[in-house]
Amino acid sequence: MIGNHYYDILGLPFGASDQLIKKRYKELAKKYHPDRNPSPDANKRFIEINEAYIYLLSKDKIPAKSFEEQQREKAEEEQRAYREKAWNYAREKKIRDEEELLNFYQSLRIGWSWLAFKTVTIICAIILVAMTIDYFLPTQAIPEVVSEYSNDIYHSVGGHEISLIKTKSGKNLWTNEFYNKDFNFNPFFVLESSQIFQNPIKAKIYVENKYFEIPIHFTVYWAQFALCPFLLFPIFLFFYKKDNALFVIGHYLTRYVFGVLVGLYLLTEDRWFHLITLGFF
């Protein structure tokens, strides 16, 4: 530092007394005075000695700092520089992360991913509307013929005994509380189904001069109210304007989970064809 530099010029240790400074000055002044020393550097050296002498003996001089103080200040300065560098790095990283996150959100609302999301959402909306209308429309009676049946009896929810029958039209139906061997006497029955999707509801069979109603288990018709929230979720998400975890999770669920489930729903039992023809075929 400045103080130490002046002590070095006079060749004195740090914190030397004023008496020692005066004594040393006299010695150096005699040695380097231009009138006594013809050396080319003597004049420059003499000026430095005078400057050091005046500074070290001045009453308002800046206190010289010890080596320990210099080292401490140097360490503090390095720490400040490190903290500033770390803070700048953290700030720049935060800005980069925010930009990357914003670009990620925007990528979900453009291109093929957004097209796939919109496609599934539109299909869900169409199914929801058709399912609602289907529920209030009158049911239709479809003649069916049993091609084969199973004698195995299984227990369903609520303790119901169910068994499987197959029709010549290719339907697999689970009858509830019915003795399938009665189809040996009369394989013909009427299947009551919904109008548009033709989801089975119940069967009617003529036995011993009267009709019996046989509830059908595992049919989508009775589960459609449970499906409504799942169909509504993509529609809600389509109008959702916030960029957060809900949008991201919902976006992927719609594309990969709901898309698969909706596809299975339409492809089984030819529901896609029934939907296109509005249940007339």
N, C-alpha and C positions, 0 to 999 in steps of 0.2 A: 504494500500500500504506500501512500505518499509519505507518511512519517518514517516508515522503515527505510524508504529510499534515501531520505536525507541523512539518516544515521549511517547508512552504508557509504554515502559520499565522504563523510568525515571519518569513516573507519571506526565507528564507535558502536558499542552494544546498544540494544534497544533500551530506552529509558535512562540513558546516561544523564548525569547531573549537568546543570548549567555551567558550573565551574569547569567540569571536564570538557564540555563543548567549547568554552572560550579558550581553554588551554590548547585543545586540539586544533582549533581554528588558527591560532597564532602560528603554530608549527607549520600547518599546511600553507598558510598565506605567505610566509617567508619562502617556503620551498617553491611555490608556483607563481609568485608575483612576476608579472611580465618584465619588470625592471631587473629582476635577478635571474630569471629563467628564460633563456632564449629559445626554448623548445617551442615548435609550432603549436603544440596542444596545450601549452601552459596557460594561455589566455582563456581558453574554453574551460579548462580545469579550475582556474581561479574564479571564474564567474559561477560555476557550480558550487564551489566551496562557500562563496559569499551568500548565495541563495539558500544553501542549507543552513548556514549560520543564522541568517536573519529569520528563517522560518522556525528553527528549533528554539530560538530565544524569544520569539514574538509571544505576547500574552494571549492573543486570540487564535493561536494556531490550532488546527484540528488535531485532537489527541491521536497519537499514533496507536495502532492496534497491534496487539501481540500476535504471535504465530498461532496460538490456540484460537484467538478470536477470528483470525483470518480463515483458519481451517473450518471453524464452525459456520462462518458466513458462507464459505464456499459450499459446505455440505447443505446448508439451508437453501442456497441458490440452486443447487443441483436437484434438491427435493422439489422446489417450486417448479423448476423446469420439467421434472418428471411428472408431477401432478398435472401440470398444464397440458403436457403431451398426452397423458392418459385420459384427461377430460375431453380433449379434442378428439381423440380416437373413439371414446365412448359416444360422443355427440355425433360424429360422422357415421359410426356404426348404427346408431339409433335411426338416423336419417335414411341410411341404406335399407335397414330392416323395414322401416315404414313404407319406403318406396316399393320394396319387393312385395310386401303384404298387399299394398294397394294394387299393384300389377296383378297379383294372384287373384284378388277379388274381381278385378276387371276381366281377367281371363275366363272366369266362370260365367260372365254375362255376354260373352262374344264367342264366335266360332262354333265349332261342332259340339262342344260341351253344352253351350246354351241351347243349340238346336235340339240336341237329345233331350235336355231338360224340358223344353217347351213341348216337344212331341209327347212325352210321357204325361205331362200336365194336361194337355188337350185331351188325350185319350181318357185320363182319369175323370175329367169334367164330363165327357160324353157318356162314360159308363155311369157316373153318378146321376146324371139327368135321366138316362134310360132306365136305370134301376128304380129311381123314384116313381117314374111314370108306370113302370112295370108293376109296382106294388099296388097301385090304385086301379089298374085296368082289370077287367073281368078275367078270370082264369079260362084256360081252354082245355078241352077234353081230347086226349090223343089216344086212339086205340093202340094197344100193345099186345104182344104175344110172348109168353115166357118160353125161352128156348132151353134153358137149364136152370137148375137151382141147387143150392147147397143145403145139406141137412145139418151142417154145423151151426150151433147157436152161440152167439157172443153177447156179452153184457155191455151195454152202452151207458152213457151218463144218465143218472136217475134210476139205475137198475133195470132199464128196459132190455128185453131180449130181442136181439135182431139177427137176421140172417140174410144172405146174399142171393139175389136172383139176377138172371141175365135175359135180356129181351132180344128178339130177332132184329130189332133196329140198332142193336149194339150198345144199349144202355145197361149199366150196372147199378142196381138199386138195392138198398138195404131196407127190408121190410121190418116193421115193428110189431111184435106180439102177433105173429101170424104163422100158422102151421103150413110150411111150403108144400107139403105133400098134397094139399088140396088142389094145387095146380095140375096134378095128374088128371083130375076130373074135368077141370076147366082151365086151360092155359091162357084164356083170353081175359083181358082186364082193360080198364080205362085209366089212363094216367092223367091226373089233373096237374097242369103245369102253368107257369106264368106266361103271359102273352108274348113278350118280346124275347127274352132270353130262353124261354121254355125250360126254366128250372123246375125240376119235379117237386111237387108239394105232397101229394098223397095219391094212393091208388084205390080204385073201386072195382070189386070183383063180385060177380053174381054167384052166390053159393046157396043151395037149398032154398031156392025161390025168393031170395032176398039179397040186397046189395050190402057188402061189408066195406067199410072204409079202412084202408091200411096206411097209417102215417109212414112217410119215407124219411129215413135218417141220413145224416151227412149230406145234406143238400144245401147249396149256397143260398137258397131262398130264405131259410131261417137265419142265416148268418149275415145277411146283407146290411142290417143295421150296425153290426160290428165293423163292417167294411167301410162304412161311410166316413168315419174320422180319418182313415188311411187315404181315402180318395180326396178328402178335403185338404189334407196337409200340403200336397204339391201346389194346389190352387192358392192356398194362403201364402206359400213361400214365393210364388210367382209375383205377387204384389208386395212382398216384403222388401223394404228399401234399405235395411241396415246391413252393414258389412261386419259380421261377427261369426262366432262359432256355430250358432244356430243355422245361419244361412249356408255355411260350408257343409256341415253335417247333413242338413236337409237336402242340399243339392246332390250330394253323392248318394244318399238314400233313395232319392227320387230316380236317379239315373240307373243305379245298379240293383236296388232291391225292389222298389215299387215297379220299375220297368219290367223286371222278370216276373213278378207276381201278376201284374196286369196282363202280360203276354200269356202266362199260363191260364189265367181266367178266360181269356178270349179264345185260346186255342183248344181248350178242353170242351167237350160237348158241343163243338161247332158254334160256340156263342158268337164268334166274330161274324159268321154267316147269318145267324139269327138277328144280330144287331143291324147288319147292312140291309137285310130284307124286312126289318121291323117285326120279325116273328111270323111273317106269312109263310116262311119256308124253313 
